[in-house]
Amino acid sequence: MGMDDRIAEPWGPRTPYGPGPAIERFTASLPGWLRDLLPGEPGRRSAWPVRVDMFLQDGIAESDVEEWVQAASILHSNGDAMDIAVSGGRIVGVRGRAGDRVNHGRLDPKDLYGWQADSSPDRLTRPLVREDGKLVETDWDTAMGRIVARSKELLAEPGGWGRFGFYTSGQLFLEEYYTRGVIGKAGIGTPHMDGNTRLCTATAAAALKASFGTDGQPGSYTDVDHCDAIALWGHNVAETQVVLWERMLDRHRGPRPPAMIAVDPRQTPVAREADVHLAVRPGTNLALMNALIHRLIERGWYDERYVRRHTLGFEELRRTVAECTPQWAARICDVPVRLIEQAAEILGSCDRLLSTVLQGFYQSNQATAAACQVNNIHLLRGMLGRPGAGLYQMNGQPTAQNTRETGADGDLPGMRNWDNPEHVRQLAELWNVDASVIPHWAPPTHALQIFRHAEQGSIKLLWISATNPAVSLPDLARIRRILGKEDLFTVVQDIFLTETARLADVVLPAATWGEKQGTFTSVDRTVHLSDRAVDPPGEARSDLDIFLDYARRMGFRDRAGAPLVKWHDPESAFEAWKACSAGRPGVRQARGYGASVAQGVPAGALRNDRAVLG
């Protein structure tokens, strides 16, 4: 399919399908983790037809491609699997991978064309250091030497661990995040670690923790194939996760289509396709959710046995929504009563409900409360843990799930809780460090507070990787003043000389997707392996190599005097992560680098004794 076609029709041609033949109904009755272990390619077991999208550079024919290298999308959170076309040592195109469980060969327009930025002439190729107020090129020893010298100087001071701040993105690989997390939490011992996902989908993590006690998503993309109702809560999936929308659209255009509900003030493509469009007044999501739950309880459209056995707080929830009638919500939300009642009836009568939530809820009034009410609908109806009954508290960035689960932000690795002494003890034992080193005496420092500490002078070294806060954080004039402070030593690790990099003391040129190896996790926690297809430009290095070099130069040690960071490449880092995540709820225990798609246990959130309503 050519570029012009995907600009005119971003979702490509339709391939409608129904819930599937008898064999699919049989496999649908099995638990998700067991379906994943059945023989054959997972993508072939679904009824969703294969459609392979491909785009090659002008003048390149498919026969000119010398090698196809496996990868997956690093430009959004769907995790579309693809192969990178290589010719003459360059990336010359991509194609979707037909047998993959996530995309069945389809690619988002961003996937089809975004790879061209890798070969931009503006890429950073050598380290830069600030001399006499200007950034000048240097070698790696000089650049890393400055970072290490400043780091050791700060650590030698009383409370030196509190002088460090780390700010990252949702675009690195799992192995890189985990290495960064170990360096920050056990090597330095700082609580000042977060990412730009704080400004994007922190609500997803907060809502999942509040309801289920863990941050793992309790849903699978294959739920689209088996559901009989889809509810999109503030999620314009047609533009944010295009291939997921293609799957939903193909189901909705096929036989026995699921009913579709869209909550969005705008007339988006999703809203136009939906059977019920609730165009709520901005900021009134919670009122709508309260009314829908009121209706479910009032009409008895909930699974009393499931609620009694698997949830806490039902009576409190009932009291909270007792007065929240559809008529009450209609006045607040500026939505007709009949549409609220129609949506409630779909939610209350369906057998297999799939919900997905994104920025229309996350970036609005009472965001976490509204997202939790989506969770509550699924808990009331027992719509979890079986085919077609799933829930995605969506991510926006491609590896935001990894940021959170590996401890690259404020959480402890493996979905562990900083306020749980047993979790801290587990990590101390795993890393062979004193538990007192691991920050757990107070809540982790969130992103904006990290910059506040830098502004006030308590943070003296700020390490920023793969993000550009000088154009993305609120109050940009203030952020740029902070980054430009003479007493703040700023390290920026990126692929371009961004606005943030221009204010740094040291700039480290990083390799990007297609130039390094690693794994990353999609929203439904499928783990893909992305291989190195070409060399990075100039002297650029992978983010993992940069972190490993820093750990080695710093001489971080465990209690036995052995290196704290014991791995040396992506595969050994992945093995270390497997040891950290083993047995943890909310984390898919992936197999290894031998598989292009590593799949494992079902959503651990469902193994908790009780989920919390309210």
DRENRO-353274 format. One record per residue (C-alpha): residue in three letters; x, y, z. Coordinates in steps of 0.1 Angstrom, whole numbers, padded with zeros to 4 digits, always signed. Layout:
BEGIN
ALAXYZ
...
***
This chain:
BEGIN
MET+0000+0000+0000
GLY+0015+0033-0010
MET+0020+0065+0010
ASP-0007+0084-0008
ASP-0032+0056+0000
ARG-0025+0057+0038
ILE-0027+0095+0039
ALA-0061+0094+0022
GLU-0072+0064+0042
PRO-0051+0061+0074
TRP-0067+0028+0084
GLY-0062+0010+0051
PRO-0087-0013+0035
ARG-0113-0031+0057
THR-0111-0068+0064
PRO-0143-0075+0083
TYR-0146-0105+0105
GLY-0168-0121+0131
PRO-0161-0138+0165
GLY-0148-0168+0146
PRO-0156-0204+0137
ALA-0162-0233+0162
ILE-0125-0238+0169
GLU-0122-0202+0178
ARG-0151-0204+0202
PHE-0134-0234+0218
THR-0101-0217+0222
ALA-0119-0186+0234
SER-0132-0206+0264
LEU-0097-0213+0276
PRO-0077-0189+0299
GLY-0057-0163+0279
TRP-0023-0177+0291
LEU-0033-0212+0279
ARG-0044-0199+0245
ASP-0010-0183+0242
LEU+0007-0216+0246
LEU-0014-0235+0220
PRO+0006-0248+0190
GLY+0008-0225+0159
GLU+0013-0189+0154
PRO-0009-0168+0177
GLY-0018-0144+0149
ARG-0032-0173+0128
ARG-0055-0186+0156
SER-0076-0154+0156
ALA-0103-0149+0131
TRP-0089-0114+0122
PRO-0076-0117+0086
VAL-0040-0110+0079
ARG-0031-0079+0059
VAL+0006-0071+0054
ASP+0015-0034+0051
MET+0048-0025+0036
PHE+0066+0007+0026
LEU+0100+0009+0009
GLN+0121+0039+0001
ASP+0117+0053-0034
GLY+0138+0033-0059
ILE+0139+0002-0037
ALA+0121-0029-0048
GLU+0114-0058-0025
SER+0140-0079-0044
ASP+0166-0053-0035
VAL+0162-0059+0002
GLU+0193-0078+0015
GLU+0179-0086+0050
TRP+0147-0084+0069
VAL+0153-0078+0107
GLN+0126-0083+0133
ALA+0115-0053+0153
ALA+0083-0036+0166
SER+0069-0001+0167
ILE+0087+0024+0189
LEU+0064+0053+0180
HIS+0032+0044+0199
SER+0020+0019+0225
ASN+0002-0007+0204
GLY+0034-0027+0198
ASP+0029-0035+0161
ALA+0055-0061+0150
MET+0074-0054+0119
ASP+0105-0063+0099
ILE+0131-0037+0090
ALA+0143-0038+0054
VAL+0181-0034+0051
SER+0201-0027+0020
GLY+0236-0014+0017
GLY+0239-0011+0054
ARG+0209+0013+0056
ILE+0173+0010+0066
VAL+0153+0013+0034
GLY+0117+0004+0046
VAL+0095-0018+0068
ARG+0068-0044+0065
GLY+0043-0057+0090
ARG+0048-0092+0104
ALA+0019-0114+0094
GLY+0021-0140+0122
ASP+0022-0115+0151
ARG-0006-0116+0176
VAL-0008-0079+0179
ASN-0011-0065+0144
HIS-0015-0095+0119
GLY+0008-0077+0095
ARG-0007-0042+0097
LEU+0013-0011+0104
ASP+0003+0023+0117
PRO+0012+0052+0093
LYS+0038+0063+0119
ASP+0054+0029+0116
LEU+0054+0030+0079
TYR+0072+0063+0075
GLY+0087+0073+0109
TRP+0119+0052+0104
GLN+0131+0078+0079
ALA+0141+0101+0108
ASP+0168+0076+0118
SER+0190+0087+0088
SER+0185+0124+0094
PRO+0216+0145+0088
ASP+0209+0162+0122
ARG+0216+0131+0142
LEU+0241+0135+0171
THR+0273+0116+0163
ARG+0298+0126+0189
PRO+0297+0135+0226
LEU+0295+0172+0234
VAL+0308+0191+0265
ARG+0303+0227+0276
GLU+0335+0248+0273
ASP+0334+0286+0279
GLY+0296+0285+0276
LYS+0295+0266+0243
LEU+0290+0230+0235
VAL+0320+0215+0217
GLU+0327+0180+0204
THR+0348+0156+0224
ASP+0355+0119+0230
TRP+0336+0095+0251
ASP+0363+0093+0278
THR+0362+0130+0283
ALA+0324+0132+0284
MET+0319+0103+0307
GLY+0349+0114+0328
ARG+0331+0147+0336
ILE+0299+0130+0345
VAL+0317+0105+0368
ALA+0338+0131+0384
ARG+0308+0153+0393
SER+0289+0122+0405
LYS+0316+0111+0429
GLU+0320+0146+0441
LEU+0283+0148+0450
LEU+0282+0113+0466
ALA+0311+0122+0488
GLU+0289+0149+0505
PRO+0265+0141+0533
GLY+0232+0131+0518
GLY+0248+0130+0484
TRP+0222+0105+0471
GLY+0197+0133+0472
ARG+0217+0155+0448
PHE+0208+0133+0418
GLY+0177+0134+0396
PHE+0169+0112+0367
TYR+0142+0121+0341
THR+0134+0097+0312
SER+0108+0089+0286
GLY+0086+0061+0273
GLN+0108+0053+0244
LEU+0138+0033+0257
PHE+0140-0005+0258
LEU+0132-0026+0289
GLU+0168-0036+0295
GLU+0178+0001+0295
TYR+0152+0011+0319
TYR+0160-0017+0343
THR+0197-0008+0343
ARG+0189+0028+0349
GLY+0166+0018+0377
VAL+0192-0003+0395
ILE+0218+0024+0391
GLY+0195+0050+0406
LYS+0179+0030+0433
ALA+0207+0008+0445
GLY+0239+0024+0431
ILE+0231+0060+0441
GLY+0200+0054+0463
THR+0180+0084+0450
PRO+0142+0086+0451
HIS+0143+0114+0425
MET+0135+0093+0394
ASP+0106+0098+0370
GLY+0097+0101+0334
ASN+0075+0122+0310
THR+0049+0094+0313
ARG+0040+0112+0345
LEU+0025+0140+0323
CYS+0009+0115+0299
THR-0006+0084+0315
ALA+0002+0084+0352
THR-0035+0081+0357
ALA-0034+0046+0342
ALA-0009+0035+0369
ALA-0028+0052+0397
ALA-0062+0037+0387
LEU-0048+0002+0383
LYS-0031+0003+0416
ALA-0062+0017+0434
SER-0085-0009+0420
PHE-0062-0040+0416
GLY-0032-0033+0438
THR-0008-0036+0408
ASP+0000-0017+0376
GLY-0004-0046+0351
GLN-0030-0043+0324
PRO-0059-0069+0328
GLY-0067-0072+0291
SER-0055-0087+0258
TYR-0058-0074+0223
THR-0074-0107+0214
ASP-0104-0096+0235
VAL-0114-0075+0205
ASP-0120-0108+0187
HIS-0144-0122+0213
CYS-0162-0092+0229
ASP-0198-0083+0223
ALA-0194-0047+0235
ILE-0166-0021+0232
ALA-0166+0010+0253
LEU-0140+0037+0246
TRP-0137+0061+0275
GLY-0120+0094+0263
HIS-0100+0074+0238
ASN-0097+0084+0202
VAL-0081+0051+0193
ALA-0085+0058+0156
GLU-0057+0084+0158
THR-0036+0072+0187
GLN-0034+0034+0182
VAL-0044+0030+0145
VAL-0039-0008+0142
LEU-0060-0014+0173
TRP-0087+0007+0158
GLU-0084-0013+0126
ARG-0091-0044+0146
MET-0121-0028+0163
LEU-0134-0014+0131
ASP-0131-0047+0113
ARG-0151-0064+0141
HIS-0177-0037+0140
ARG-0181-0040+0102
GLY-0182-0078+0104
PRO-0209-0103+0113
ARG-0223-0103+0149
PRO-0206-0069+0156
PRO-0200-0057+0191
ALA-0220-0027+0203
MET-0198+0003+0205
ILE-0199+0032+0230
ALA-0177+0063+0227
VAL-0173+0090+0254
ASP-0158+0121+0238
PRO-0169+0157+0235
ARG-0158+0157+0199
GLN-0170+0141+0167
THR-0140+0119+0163
PRO-0138+0089+0138
VAL-0145+0067+0169
ALA-0176+0088+0178
ARG-0189+0086+0143
GLU-0186+0048+0142
ALA-0201+0042+0176
ASP-0236+0030+0182
VAL-0239+0053+0212
HIS-0219+0086+0214
LEU-0219+0104+0247
ALA-0206+0138+0239
VAL-0201+0149+0275
ARG-0193+0185+0285
PRO-0155+0185+0292
GLY-0147+0179+0328
THR-0178+0159+0336
ASN-0166+0123+0331
LEU-0170+0113+0367
ALA-0206+0124+0368
LEU-0213+0102+0338
MET-0195+0072+0353
ASN-0214+0076+0386
ALA-0247+0076+0367
LEU-0239+0045+0347
ILE-0229+0026+0378
HIS-0260+0039+0396
ARG-0280+0024+0368
LEU-0262-0009+0369
ILE-0268-0013+0406
GLU-0304+0000+0405
ARG-0314-0025+0377
GLY-0294-0054+0392
TRP-0271-0055+0362
TYR-0241-0068+0382
ASP-0227-0101+0392
GLU-0235-0104+0429
ARG-0216-0136+0434
TYR-0185-0122+0417
VAL-0187-0089+0436
ARG-0191-0108+0469
ARG-0161-0132+0463
HIS-0136-0109+0445
THR-0142-0073+0456
LEU-0142-0049+0486
GLY-0162-0017+0491
PHE-0195-0025+0473
GLU-0218-0009+0499
GLU-0197+0022+0500
LEU-0198+0024+0462
ARG-0236+0019+0463
ARG-0240+0048+0487
THR-0217+0070+0467
VAL-0238+0068+0435
ALA-0272+0065+0452
GLU-0283+0099+0441
CYS-0265+0099+0407
THR-0294+0092+0384
PRO-0292+0095+0346
GLN-0314+0126+0349
TRP-0289+0141+0373
ALA-0259+0133+0351
ALA-0277+0145+0320
ARG-0279+0180+0334
ILE-0243+0181+0344
CYS-0228+0164+0313
ASP-0252+0180+0288
VAL-0260+0146+0273
PRO-0296+0133+0266
VAL-0309+0110+0293
ARG-0319+0084+0267
LEU-0283+0080+0256
ILE-0270+0075+0292
GLU-0297+0049+0297
GLN-0289+0032+0264
ALA-0252+0031+0272
ALA-0260+0016+0307
GLU-0282-0010+0291
ILE-0254-0021+0268
LEU-0230-0022+0297
GLY-0255-0041+0318
SER-0266-0067+0293
CYS-0235-0076+0274
ASP-0217-0109+0280
ARG-0182-0098+0272
LEU-0172-0061+0276
LEU-0140-0046+0265
SER-0131-0011+0277
THR-0102+0012+0268
VAL-0093+0045+0285
LEU-0070+0073+0274
GLN-0064+0110+0275
GLY-0100+0122+0275
PHE-0102+0108+0310
TYR-0066+0111+0320
GLN-0062+0148+0312
SER-0095+0159+0327
ASN-0111+0167+0360
GLN-0110+0140+0387
ALA-0090+0118+0363
THR-0081+0089+0386
ALA-0116+0087+0401
ALA-0132+0085+0366
ALA-0107+0058+0354
CYS-0114+0038+0386
GLN-0151+0039+0378
VAL-0143+0022+0345
ASN-0125-0005+0365
ASN-0156-0007+0388
ILE-0179-0014+0359
HIS-0158-0044+0350
LEU-0156-0055+0386
LEU-0194-0052+0391
ARG-0201-0072+0360
GLY-0173-0098+0365
MET-0158-0087+0331
LEU-0122-0097+0337
GLY-0100-0127+0331
ARG-0120-0144+0303
PRO-0119-0139+0265
GLY-0136-0107+0253
ALA-0139-0093+0289
GLY-0109-0071+0292
LEU-0097-0036+0302
TYR-0069-0014+0289
GLN-0059+0017+0309
MET-0040+0027+0278
ASN-0005+0041+0275
GLY+0004+0067+0250
GLN+0041+0061+0246
PRO+0055+0029+0232
THR+0074+0017+0263
ALA+0056+0035+0291
GLN+0047+0001+0306
ASN+0084-0007+0308
THR+0092+0026+0325
ARG+0068+0018+0352
GLU+0074-0020+0357
THR+0112-0018+0357
GLY+0116+0010+0383
ALA+0129+0037+0359
ASP+0103+0060+0374
GLY+0092+0062+0411
ASP+0080+0026+0414
LEU+0102-0002+0425
PRO+0110-0028+0398
GLY+0087-0057+0393
MET+0056-0037+0403
ARG+0068-0036+0439
ASN+0056-0011+0464
TRP+0080+0013+0481
ASP+0058+0013+0512
ASN+0059-0025+0515
PRO+0089-0037+0536
GLU+0088-0072+0522
HIS+0091-0058+0486
VAL+0121-0037+0496
ARG+0137-0067+0513
GLN+0132-0088+0481
LEU+0150-0062+0460
ALA+0178-0059+0486
GLU+0183-0096+0485
LEU+0182-0098+0447
TRP+0207-0070+0443
ASN+0227-0080+0475
VAL+0226-0045+0489
ASP+0215-0031+0523
ALA+0178-0024+0523
SER+0185+0011+0537
VAL+0201+0021+0504
ILE+0169+0015+0484
PRO+0147+0047+0487
HIS+0115+0037+0505
TRP+0112+0062+0534
ALA+0088+0085+0515
PRO+0068+0085+0483
PRO+0089+0087+0451
THR+0096+0122+0438
HIS+0074+0130+0408
ALA+0087+0148+0377
LEU+0076+0184+0385
GLN+0090+0181+0420
ILE+0123+0169+0406
PHE+0126+0201+0386
ARG+0115+0221+0417
HIS+0144+0205+0437
ALA+0167+0214+0409
GLU+0154+0250+0409
GLN+0159+0252+0447
GLY+0194+0238+0444
SER+0191+0205+0463
ILE+0194+0185+0431
LYS+0228+0192+0416
LEU+0230+0166+0388
LEU+0200+0160+0365
TRP+0203+0132+0339
ILE+0177+0134+0311
SER+0173+0106+0286
ALA+0152+0105+0254
THR+0129+0134+0262
ASN+0128+0171+0257
PRO+0114+0189+0288
ALA+0124+0223+0274
VAL+0095+0220+0250
SER+0072+0195+0268
LEU+0069+0206+0305
PRO+0045+0233+0318
ASP+0058+0268+0323
LEU+0086+0265+0297
ALA+0103+0298+0306
ARG+0108+0285+0341
ILE+0120+0250+0330
ARG+0145+0265+0307
ARG+0158+0288+0334
ILE+0162+0257+0357
LEU+0181+0237+0330
GLY+0204+0267+0323
LYS+0214+0272+0360
GLU+0251+0273+0365
ASP+0250+0252+0397
LEU+0230+0224+0380
PHE+0251+0198+0361
THR+0228+0186+0333
VAL+0234+0154+0313
VAL+0213+0149+0282
GLN+0212+0116+0263
ASP+0194+0118+0230
ILE+0196+0113+0192
PHE+0192+0150+0183
LEU+0205+0183+0196
THR+0172+0192+0211
GLU+0163+0224+0229
THR+0171+0206+0262
ALA+0204+0193+0249
ARG+0215+0228+0240
LEU+0212+0237+0277
ALA+0232+0207+0289
ASP+0267+0204+0303
VAL+0273+0171+0287
VAL+0254+0157+0257
LEU+0257+0119+0249
PRO+0248+0107+0214
ALA+0224+0078+0216
ALA+0215+0050+0192
THR+0178+0046+0184
TRP+0154+0019+0172
GLY+0169-0003+0145
GLU+0204+0005+0157
LYS+0203-0015+0190
GLN+0188-0046+0204
GLY+0163-0049+0232
THR+0127-0057+0242
PHE+0097-0037+0250
THR+0061-0042+0262
SER+0029-0032+0246
VAL-0003-0021+0264
ASP-0015-0057+0267
ARG+0020-0067+0279
THR+0031-0086+0249
VAL+0069-0085+0249
HIS+0086-0080+0215
LEU+0122-0084+0206
SER+0137-0056+0185
ASP+0170-0065+0168
ARG+0198-0043+0156
ALA+0195-0038+0119
VAL+0222-0012+0111
ASP+0250+0006+0129
PRO+0243+0039+0147
PRO+0258+0070+0131
GLY+0293+0081+0141
GLU+0302+0074+0177
ALA+0266+0071+0190
ARG+0260+0043+0215
SER+0229+0025+0228
ASP+0214+0038+0259
LEU+0222+0005+0276
ASP+0259+0008+0267
ILE+0259+0043+0281
PHE+0243+0032+0314
LEU+0266+0002+0317
ASP+0297+0024+0310
TYR+0286+0048+0338
ALA+0280+0019+0363
ARG+0315+0005+0355
ARG+0333+0038+0358
MET+0314+0046+0391
GLY+0325+0013+0405
PHE+0290+0005+0420
ARG+0294-0026+0442
ASP+0271-0050+0461
ARG+0277-0061+0497
ALA+0301-0088+0486
GLY+0322-0063+0466
ALA+0310-0077+0433
PRO+0298-0053+0405
LEU+0262-0041+0413
VAL+0253-0043+0376
LYS+0264-0078+0366
TRP+0251-0078+0330
HIS+0270-0066+0300
ASP+0247-0067+0270
PRO+0209-0067+0262
GLU+0204-0105+0266
SER+0222-0107+0299
ALA+0202-0076+0311
PHE+0170-0093+0300
GLU+0180-0124+0321
ALA+0186-0101+0351
TRP+0151-0086+0346
LYS+0136-0121+0345
ALA+0151-0128+0379
CYS+0137-0095+0392
SER+0102-0100+0378
ALA+0098-0137+0385
GLY+0066-0145+0404
ARG+0055-0108+0405
PRO+0018-0100+0398
GLY+0012-0076+0369
VAL+0043-0085+0350
ARG+0044-0110+0321
GLN+0072-0134+0328
ALA+0088-0134+0293
ARG+0107-0163+0279
GLY+0139-0152+0262
TYR+0157-0137+0233
GLY+0150-0168+0212
ALA+0114-0158+0205
SER+0103-0128+0185
VAL+0073-0125+0207
ALA+0078-0135+0243
GLN+0045-0142+0261
GLY+0038-0156+0296
VAL+0015-0156+0326
PRO-0019-0139+0325
ALA-0025-0105+0341
GLY-0013-0108+0377
ALA-0038-0083+0388
LEU-0065-0110+0385
ARG-0047-0132+0410
ASN-0052-0108+0439
ASP-0076-0120+0465
ARG-0098-0089+0463
ALA-0101-0059+0440
VAL-0113-0026+0454
LEU-0145-0009+0443
GLY-0148+0028+0448
***
